[in-house]
Amino acid sequence: MATRRTTSNKRERERSKQAKATAKRERRHDKSPEDEESGPEFDENSATTEELIERIAAMHEQYDAGRITFEAFDEEKAELMTLLTARLSE
């Protein structure tokens, strides 16, 4: 019979993921200046499901307009989809 992981392990993994995402955002922010058109600061951790979906749609528009690269688009979308999936599973 397999043993179950404790909830503290799950919390630690989630904290680790959040810290990694924060560090990645800071590195990206340091590399290129923010567009003035990007609007107010987006906080992924306190965003609602609807806000996450709106952010993904806005990123699609930015990519289609050529304001962000595919790599930046893909990376950010993957992070947002992970958060969205986690929110929907709660």
N, C-alpha and C positions, 0 to 999 in steps of 0.2 A: 504494500500500500504506500503510495507516495505521500510525502509530508507536504503540508501546505506552508506557503511562505507567510510570514507575519505581515500585518498591515504596516508595521514600521519599515520593513524592507521596501514595500511599495511606495510609501511616502518618501523614503530616501532616494529611490529611483526617480520619482517625479521632481524632487528638489534638484537633483543632479541634471535632469533634462532642462529644467527652467534656468539653472545657472549657465549651462552650455548655450542655450538660446540667447540669453542676455549678453554673454560674452561675444557671441557671433554678431548680434545686432550692433554692439559697440564697435567691433572691428569694421563692419560695413559702414557705419556712420563716420568713422575716422577716415576711411578711404575716399569717400565722395561726399560732397556737400548735399544736403537735402534740397529738393526742389521746393520753391515757394508754393507751387501748386499742390503739394502733397497734403496740405491742410493741417489740422491740429495733430498733436502727438497721439499715437495710437498705442494704448496699453493692452497688450494681448491677454495678460493675466486677469484683468477685471472686465474684459469685453464680454458682452452677451453673445449668444449664438447668432442672433440676427446681425450684430455688428461684425462678427467674424465673416459671415457670408457677404456682407456689404464690402468688407475690406478685400476679400478675394475678387469680387466683381470689379472693384476699383483698380486692383492690380492688373486684371485682364485688360482693362481700358488703357492703362499706362503702357503695357507691353504692346498692345495693338497700335498705339500712337508712336511707339519707338522711344519712349522716355526712359525705359529700363531695359537692361539686357535680358536675354533668355535665362542666363545663369542666375541672376538676381531674382528674377520672376519665379523660376522653378524652386529655388532654395526657400524663399519666403512663403510660397504657396504650400510647400511640403510642411513647413512649420505650422502654418495656419490650419492645414487639413488635420494635422496631428492633434492640435488643440480642439478643433471642432469635433473630431471623432471622440476625444476624451469627454467633452461636454455632453455629447449625445448619449454616451454610454453611462453617464451618472444617473 
